[in-house]
Structures are given as structure tokens and as C-alpha cells.
Amino acid sequence: MSGRTIVIGDVHGCLRELEALLAEVRPAPGEALWFAGDLVNRGPDSAGVVRLVRGLGARTVQGNHDEAHVRLRRHLASGSREPLHGDLAHVSPMFRAVHESLSDDDVAWLAASPTLARLGGAWILVHAGLRPGRPLEAPDRPRTLRWLHRDDGRMLTMEERDAAPEAAVHWSERWEGPWSVIYGHHAQPEVVARPRSLGIDTACVYGGKLTAACFDALAPGAEPRLLQVPAARRYWPP
């Protein structure tokens, strides 16, 4: 089984489930082990997840939850008295507890993670999505890769989805390539498989499952073997 490429969906601090899934997957030395981002927040042990992933020598693309801790750590380190804005303006006690559990090395590792990874062949890994018809080098690409949810000719984040016009659909419904995209971010009860995309956030932190997509080869149209473990319980909402 050497040479596999393994991608694991959004963990969100679910350390117990990640350990169980890794026991099923059994990644071997030399195999590529990737995560689809959002290693942290909402679940019971974000720091434990980050340290396990780091210790395995695995890599992750940066999710919106990961990047929020990067921004907060930089803000605190700067000594700035300027108020925080956006999603950090009113961080919860749970978020602050997670932040305090992460070491500087943990956050630096998250900060160094790419927002897009070329896995091989035509396969690309991102956390949230890619806007159809936009080049990879588009100026707004990093935010898109971390936040994109639906698309109606402009980017709509998950926070905007409930107010989105009816014409807006999940970006993967309009995605025609040329790359095949693996992504997380959009929690669903089951894996969402479309001709050029594969969504593997199966809502572990909400009481669903944690999913790994295992590829023996990354040729166009490759069919991964899916391995899953159920969540021990629903962690979020608390």
C-alpha cells in the first residue's frame, strides 16, 4: 500500500475520533498524509489534534478556524491596542481557551500551512472551495480557499449563505475543472462526490463521522477508498 495519498476531513479538535481513524488508515512511512483544514475549535482537544498531526509529519491546508488563531496570535504578539475586527471582534471564552492551549510553535505551524496544495496529477486540496472561472492566482484567492461556500458570480461565505439569493448554489455544483478538488468546510452527513470534486467534511464535531479519502493513485477520475469512524458524541453546539 506504499505510495498512497491520504486526505482527512475537518477534525475540529476531535482527538479521540482522529486517533481511531488513524488506526484504521494506518499511514505508512513515505505515504502522503494531508488534512483538509479546520483542525481546531468546537471539539474537545484542539491542541492535542495539532500536536498529533505535527508529530506524524503530516500536512494541512489552512482552514478558516486555523487562520483565526494565526491572526489572534499575531495581534496579541504585536501589543496593539487596536480593537479586533470581523470574526475576532467578539471571540468566545471557548475560542480563547483553545487559543491559550496552542503553543507558539503550534500556531506558527498553522501559519505556515498553505491554502492550496497540489497533491499530484490533476488533484488539488483546499479547505473551502474554488470559484469557477477564476485563476488560481486571483488576488482574493487565499480568503476564497478558506471561506467559499456558495457562488452566484461573487463569493458567498458560510456566514452569508442564509441570506444568499436563490440563484446561489454550492460552488462544487458549478465546478467543471480542469482540476479535481478535495475540500472540507461544508459539513454534510455523507461524502459529497461530484465528477470533479470530493467533499469530505462529514460533520464529526456535530456528531457525524470523520472521513479519510485514501488514493492509491491520483490519476484523473481516481476513486478513493473511504474510511470513516463515527463521532463518540455531538460536541457542537455545546
Sequence and secondary structure as in RCSB ss.txt:
>XXXX:A:sequence
MSGRTIVIGDVHGCLRELEALLAEVRPAPGEALWFAGDLVNRGPDSAGVVRLVRGLGARTVQGNHDEAHVRLRRH
LASGSREPLHGDLAHVSPMFRAVHESLSDDDVAWLAASPTLARLGGAWILVHAGLRPGRPLEAPDRPRTLRWLHR
DDGRMLTMEERDAAPEAAVHWSERWEGPWSVIYGHHAQPEVVARPRSLGIDTACVYGGKLTAACFDALAPGAEPR
LLQVPAARRYWPP
>XXXX:A:secstr
 TT EEEE   TT HHHHHHHHHHH   TTSEEEE S  SSSSS HHHHHHHHHHTT EE   HHHHHHHHHHHH
HHHT  S   GGGTT  HHHHHHHHHS HHHHHHHHTS SEEEEETTEEEESS   TT  TT TTHHHHHHHEEE
ESSSEEEGGGGGGS TT EEGGGT   SSEEEE SS  SS EEETTEEE   BGGGTSEEEEEEES   TT   E
EEEEE SS  S  
